[in-house]
Amino acid sequence: MSTGIEGKVVVITGASSGLGEAAARHLSENGARVILGARRTQRLEAIADEITEDGGRALAVPTDVTERRQVQNLVDAAVDECGRIDVMLNNAGVMPLSPLDRLNVQEWDQMIDVNVKGVLYGIAAALPHMKEQKSGHIINVASDAGHDVQPGSAVYSATKHAVRALSEGLRQETTPYGLRTTVISPGAVESELPDTISEDDVAEETDALYDEHAVSADSFARAVAFAIEQPEAVDVNEILYRPTSQNL
């Protein structure tokens, strides 16, 4: 095995299902050492055990990305275990879509806490180590909703626009340290994101979209791998992809 992924230490949030799980398995198969963070401890540990049984190297660290100390602990565990961190994949996210006039303020807060502050906490935890190493790669997960806004997606889209802005600012500020920054914006991809929608009519519409168009989470894993495996002098700044059949 000889890829730009082999031997790299990759920290992944939201790793207990969907995009994060797919990325963890794919990167491990290509020789990465994966440090997995998520809230669902039992599920997270089961994935880590399966990766290890298949010959990979994985460590599960229960992590709620809305708690800065827990994200710091996740990254510190990677450095303590492996001596470094090569990739920080800020993947954890929620998508409780709803029209603004339904005033689901608690869900707005949740999206800001997970989708924006969770990414910031990941950056804050990984950046000092990467600056000291003078190498590293931060990958933030946005969405096609971060490029467009639809009725019901205003707050979710706002959080994903924020991720794109943060990623570009991070890219510009970290070039002196030789770091790489990528933001990946998937369209409809199989995951548990639609399950976070509490409004029945919105959930029904979103489920119909996903049932018709969603592609496998492995598509995301391959996008992550593509960004990582480029030569160190190449920084893939942004990947936006959708199912071929998805027109919005």
N, C-alpha and C positions, 0 to 999 in steps of 0.2 A: 504494500500500500504506500503510495507516494503522492500525496495531495497537499495543498496549502492548508488543509484542515487537520491533518494528522499531528497528534501531539499537543494541539492547542487546548487550553483550559477555557471552557465556555460556561458562563453563568447564565441561566435562563429563568426568568420569572414567568408565572402562569404556566408552569410546566406539567400540571397534573392532567391536562386534557388538550384536545384540539391542536392548535398551531404549535403551542409550546411543547407538547408531548411529541408531535411529529418531528419537530426540529431536533429534539433531544435524541430520539432514536436514529434519525438520519445522520446527524453529526457523529454520534457514537459509532455507527457502522463505518464511518469514514475516518475513524481513529482519534476523534476528539475525546477529551475527558470532560464530562458534563456535570455541572453542579446545579441541581434542580431546586427551585423555590416555588412554593404555592401554599395555599391555606389548608388544603385537604391532605392531612398528614398520611393517612392510610393509603390513599391512592398514589401519592407521591412516592412513598417508600416502595410500593408494589412495582411502579415503573422503574425505579432505580435498581431494584432486585432483578427484574427481568433483563434490563440492560447488562447487568453484571453477569447473570447466568449465560447470556449470549456472548460473553467474552469481552464486553466493554467495561468502561470504568465510569461509575456514576456515584454521586453522593446526594442524598435528599436532605434538604434543610427547610423545615416548615417556615413559611414566610408570608406575612400579610404586607403587601406593598404600601398600604396606607400608613404603616408604622415605620418611620425612618430607621429606628434602631434595629428592627428586624431585617430590613434590606441591607443595612450595614453589616449585620451579623452574617447574612448570606454571602456577601462578598468576602468578608474576613475569613469565613470558613473555607472558601476556595483558596485564598492565599495561604492560609495555615496548612491546608492539606496538600497543595500543589506547588506552593512557592511563588505563584504569579497568577494573574488573570489576563487572558488574551482577548476575550470577547465578552461583552456584556450585552445580552439580548433582553431588552426591556419589552416584554411581550404581554404582560398581564393587562387585561382590559375588560370592560363591561359595556353593554349596549342597550340599556333600557329606553328604547325610543318611545316618544310620546309627543303630541302637540303641546306647545307651550301653554295654551289656555287651560290645560288640565292641571297645571300647577303642581306637578310632581317634584316639588323642590328637593325632597330627600333624595330622589334619584339623580337630580342635577348635581347635588353635593357628592353623591357616590361616584358619578362619572368624573368629576373634577379630581376627587381624591385618588381614584385608581388610575385613570387614563393620563392625567397630567402630573399630579404630585408623585404618583408612583414612578413615573419615568424620571422625574427630577431626583427622587431619592436614589434611583439606580445610578444616575450620572454622578451624584454626590459621593456615592460609595466607591464607585470604580475609578473615577477620574484621578484621585491622588496616587493610586497605585500605578496607573498607566503613565502619568506624568513622570513618576520616579523611574519607571522602566524605559521611558521614551519609546514606548510602543503600546499598541492596543487598538481595539476596534469596538465602538459602541454602536449597536444596532437598535433603533427604536421602531416600534410598530405603530403605524398610523392606520389609514383606511382610505378606500376610494371616497368615503364620505369626507375626508380631509381635503378633497379637491372639488367637491360639489356639495350642495345642500338640497335636501328634499323636505317636503312637509313632514314634520314629526322628527326630523333628525337634527334640529337646530343646535341643541346642546351637545349631542354626540359629535356632530360635525365640528363644532367649536373646539372641543377637546382634541380632535385629531388635526385640525388646522394648527393648534398650539404645538402639538408634537412635531409637526413639520417645521414650524418656526424655530422651536428649540433646537432641533437637529441641525438646521442651517447655521444658527448662531454658534452652536458647539463646534461645528466643522471649521468655521472661520477662526475661532479662538484657539483651537488645539493644533492647527497646522504647525506651529513652531515646535511641538513636541513629537511630531511624526505620527500622530494618531489618525485613525480612520473613522469616519462617521457615515452610517447608512440609515435611511428611513425607508421602510417597506410598507406600501399601501395596498393591501389586498382588496379585491372585490368580494363577491359571495364565495366563501370558502367554508367547507363543513367544519363546524365548531359548536360550542355551547353558547355562543353569543346570543342567538335569538331566544334562548331560554331565559335570558335576563329581562325580557320585555313583559311588563305587568299588565299593559292595556290589551284586552282581548282582541279588539279589532285590528290594532297595529301588529300584534303577534300573528294573527291569521294572515295578514297581507305579507308580512316578512317571511313567514314559513312557506307561503306559496312561492315567493321569489327564490328562496333557497332550494326548495324541492325541485324547481324547474332548472335552476342554473348552477347551483353550488358545485365546485370542484373539490377534490380531495385535499386534505390538509397537507399532504405530501408536496403539493405545489408550492406551499409556503416554505417548507423545509428546503426544497431545491433552490428557492430564491435566496434564502439565508446562506446556503452553502456556496452559491455562486458569488455572493459578495465577499465571503470569507476567503475563498480559495484563490482570489486574484493575487498577483504579485504585490508585495508590500508597497511598491511605488504607485499602485493603482487603487484609488478610492472610489468605489461605486457609491455615489451620494444618494441616489433615490431610485427605487423600483416601484412602479405602479403597474399592477396587473389585475385583470378580471377574467372570468370565464369567457370564452369566445362568444357564447350566446347571450351574455349580459349586455344590454344596451344602455343601462343607466348606472 
